[in-house]
């Protein structure tokens, strides 16, 4: 029973770290994933899935925050995001700009379900790459 709790606690912690690191708070979800997989490589698939879900949920919190920012004239640097639309959110995993992309997507009122899908695809690919290096 304690082994099951250890495995579950690690995965729950990974979801929390992944969620928080996708918001405007700093975090190290890749390091948390690597540490978990270094000790429990058998949890690779579950860990990648949960890190992706947690990080995407955090990205959607930033997206939702963007929806509440009053709309004014479109700043020129957001015109590129508007032109590319939701596929630009494949880059939401990139440090520093990823959080801003999610926030801007909400501000631009990009479609939420497509935004979440693109975030998940980009973030998931990053976690697959990290897991492939560790395991």
Buried (B, 14 or more C-beta within 10 A) or exposed (E): EEEEEEBEEBBEEBBBBBBBBBBEEEBEBBEBBBBBBEEBEEBBEBBBBBBBBBBBBBBBBBBEBBBEEEEEEEEEEBEEBBEEBBEBBBBBBEEEEBBBBBBBBBBBEBEBEBBBBBBBBBBBEBBBEBBEEBB
